[in-house]
Amino acid sequence: MVDPKNILLMNLGQVGDVILSLSAIRAVRERFPNSRLTLFVAKVATEIVEMAGIADEVISVDRVGIRKGNLFWSTGQILKILRDLRRRKFDLIIDLHSLHETNILGFLSGAKNRLYSIRGNRTLRYLSNFRPEPAVDSEKVHIIDFYAGSVEPLGVTGAKDPFNLVPSEGVTKRVGEIFGSNRLEDRKLIGLNIGAGHPSRASSYEHFGRLAQQIIDSTDYGIVVFAGPEETDLRVRFSECFPADAVLLDSLSLSELAAAMLKVEVVVGNDTGPMHLAASVGTPIVFIVGSNGQTRFHPVVEYSLIIETDDIDKFEIDPVMEAIDHFLHKKRK
């Protein structure tokens, strides 16, 4: 294949999926430095790829809105997207997340070369024409290795090297002002990230509150609690679940959250995108997951400790405290 001039790389995964694919995306960028690279991502992950700064352009798609919208509106949105893709005249399409809808869009876009990751029945394999094909997905393979393998046919290197996200100076300054207004700027802090993408992966507010109290009682660190739009009831229940001097930050954008996580010593939380975000900016994480969770989606970073539990709602606090102390002690040394 002659080096493509105009590449579209698709990943309609959630925040964690996209963060875990950044190394593979950067490898494609470096393999084709003179090509135009456009990323096609879900609206929820747009800030992540913009912060990464490895694409010439980002196309943001409201996948949830299209799925939940009425038939006529959703069909109109899909046709609008397709017209836009055809107008851009891509000569190579890479579909990392590989869904039926993105496979079809890639085929109908008119791109001559189409490289799709192979994820079993999720992939319309016959619509991909790049040879050789990438390796077929396996539950035994970490998702970072899978993404790296998916772009390997392009002759890339370094697709598994760590990717560090860096918030902009403007965002960092804005978050400093937020911390200052909440009297957090000069305090030593531990962050708790509340909630998860699915209730089955989330611990209760009350139990995180007990952990917060134990941290306050046994260390000289304050508590800042991070929450997202899904935790709509937390603001109402915060005072009854958490110690009086804990501070809730629940209105941060993803780039602001990244900057905020740089200001704490450790982040503790469940299996959710913001924990991958904390890992990607280099903040140590204590990752609380169910014993039946899929390890292939866990962060792969040096400063990460995984706490498995049979009861995600009420995890054992002592192992979490030991993990926190490990990072605090390591940092002091």
Number of C-alpha atoms within 10 A of each C-alpha: 8 4 14 17 15 18 25 25 23 25 21 24 20 17 25 20 20 24 26 26 23 26 21 28 29 22 23 26 19 16 16 18 12 12 16 16 25 19 23 23 26 21 19 17 23 19 18 22 21 15 15 17 13 19 18 12 15 19 17 16 19 13 18 11 13 16 11 9 13 10 11 8 12 16 14 12 18 16 13 11 16 17 13 13 20 15 11 14 16 23 17 23 28 27 25 27 26 24 22 15 13 21 27 16 19 29 18 14 21 19 20 15 20 22 27 30 29 24 19 12 9 14 21 19 18 9 16 22 14 18 12 10 19 20 17 12 18 13 11 10 13 18 20 25 16 26 26 27 21 25 25 20 15 20 9 19 16 15 24 19 14 15 20 14 22 17 20 14 10 10 17 20 14 15 21 18 14 17 19 12 10 13 11 18 15 9 14 13 20 23 27 26 24 23 25 21 14 10 11 11 18 21 23 15 20 16 18 24 21 16 22 24 19 15 19 17 11 9 10 10 17 20 24 24 21 24 22 19 11 13 14 11 9 19 12 9 12 18 15 12 18 22 17 10 12 19 20 19 18 19 12 17 12 21 21 22 24 30 26 24 28 21 22 21 18 25 26 25 22 24 26 24 19 26 27 26 26 26 27 22 17 21 22 27 28 24 22 23 25 20 13 9 13 13 16 16 17 21 26 17 16 10 15 20 20 16 17 18 16 12 13 20 18 16 21 17 15 11 13 20 16 11 21 22 15 13 20 16 10 10 10 7 6
